[in-house]
């Protein structure tokens, strides 16, 4: 059975792979992005997959450290913040990423390609900030190994 560190490292690798795929396939221009068709859907799917793995890591930390009962992802983020595991800035970014994931899954028809293309670097930067947090978290949690 995987311990917390192994689970986080595995999910972190999956996120990094999704970000790599997005960056390698995201065109330089909006015009090219709008013409992509199914490839564009693949970019959105990789973004959704990365976001799901971000939230899975949060859930693993919350449940392993027994930070509190969570009915949804917002509760998990709240528990991590209350326990001072994440700061205000990361909490705000994660709450935004939860909403973005919800749109990608449940309200796909609301996505405006022009806005998504323009904001994609910001979305990826937020995920990168989370990856930096996970690295710091893993480095600070060596006590779990004993």
C-alpha positions in Angstrom: 0.0 0.0 0.0 1.2 3.5 -0.9 2.0 5.9 2.0 1.1 9.6 1.7 4.5 10.6 0.2 4.2 7.9 -2.5 0.6 8.9 -3.4 1.6 12.6 -3.6 4.7 11.9 -5.7 2.6 9.8 -8.1 -0.1 12.4 -8.5 2.5 15.1 -8.8 4.1 13.2 -11.7 0.7 12.9 -13.4 0.1 16.6 -13.0 3.5 17.4 -14.5 2.8 15.1 -17.4 -0.5 16.8 -18.1 1.1 20.3 -18.0 3.8 19.1 -20.4 1.2 17.8 -22.8 -0.8 21.1 -22.6 2.3 23.2 -23.2 3.5 21.1 -26.1 0.2 21.2 -27.9 -1.1 24.7 -27.1 -0.6 26.8 -30.2 0.8 30.3 -30.2 -2.2 32.0 -31.6 -5.9 32.2 -30.7 -6.7 31.6 -34.4 -4.9 28.3 -34.4 -6.4 27.3 -31.0 -9.9 27.9 -32.4 -9.3 25.7 -35.4 -8.0 22.7 -33.3 -11.3 20.8 -32.9 -10.7 17.6 -31.1 -7.1 18.5 -30.1 -8.5 21.5 -28.3 -10.8 19.2 -26.3 -7.8 17.1 -25.4 -6.1 20.2 -24.0 -9.2 20.9 -21.8 -9.3 17.2 -20.8 -5.6 17.3 -19.7 -6.3 20.5 -17.7 -9.3 18.7 -16.0 -7.1 15.7 -15.3 -4.4 17.9 -13.7 -7.0 19.7 -11.6 -8.4 16.4 -10.4 -5.0 15.3 -9.4 -4.4 18.6 -7.5 -7.6 18.0 -5.6 -6.7 14.3 -5.0 -3.5 15.4 -3.3 -5.4 17.9 -1.1 -7.8 15.1 -0.2 -5.0 12.7 0.6 -3.3 15.2 2.9 -6.6 16.1 4.6 -7.6 12.4 5.2 -4.2 11.1 6.2 -3.5 13.9 8.7 -7.2 13.6 9.9 -7.7 17.4 9.5 -11.5 17.1 9.5 -14.6 15.9 7.8 -15.0 17.2 4.3 -18.2 17.0 2.2 -16.6 18.6 -0.8 -13.4 20.0 -2.1 -14.0 23.5 -0.7 -14.2 21.8 2.8 -10.9 20.1 2.1 -9.2 23.3 1.1 -10.7 25.0 4.2 -9.3 22.2 6.5 -5.8 22.6 4.9 -6.0 26.4 5.4 -7.3 26.1 9.0 -4.4 23.7 9.8 -2.0 26.3 8.3 -0.8 23.8 5.7 -1.7 26.2 2.9 -1.6 30.0 3.0 -4.2 32.5 2.0 -2.8 32.9 -1.5 -2.8 29.1 -2.3 -6.3 28.7 -0.7 -7.6 31.4 -3.1 -6.0 29.8 -6.1 -7.3 26.3 -5.1 -10.8 27.6 -4.7 -10.6 29.1 -8.2 -9.2 25.8 -9.6 -12.2 24.0 -8.0 -14.5 26.2 -9.9 -12.6 25.8 -13.1 -12.8 22.0 -12.7 -16.5 22.2 -12.2 -16.9 24.2 -15.4 -14.7 21.7 -17.3 -16.8 18.8 -16.1 -20.3 20.0 -15.6 -20.7 23.2 -17.7 -18.4 22.5 -20.7 -20.7 24.4 -22.9 -20.0 27.6 -20.9 -16.3 27.6 -21.8 -15.3 30.4 -24.1 -12.3 29.4 -26.1 -11.0 32.9 -26.4 -11.0 33.4 -22.6 -9.6 30.0 -21.9 -6.8 30.5 -24.4 -5.9 33.9 -23.0 -6.0 32.6 -19.4 -4.3 29.2 -19.9 -0.9 30.5 -18.8 -2.4 31.7 -15.6 -4.2 28.4 -15.0 -1.0 26.5 -15.6 0.9 28.9 -13.3 -1.6 28.3 -10.5 -1.1 24.5 -10.9 2.7 25.1 -10.9 2.3 27.0 -7.6 0.5 24.0 -6.2 3.3 21.7 -7.4 5.9 23.9 -5.6 3.7 23.6 -2.4 3.6 19.8 -2.7 7.4 19.7 -3.0 7.8 21.9 0.1 5.2 19.8 1.9 7.0 16.6 1.1 10.3 18.0 2.2 8.7 19.1 5.5 7.0 15.8 6.2 9.9 13.4 6.5 8.5 12.6 10.0 5.9 10.4 8.2 8.6 7.9 7.3 9.4 7.0 10.9 
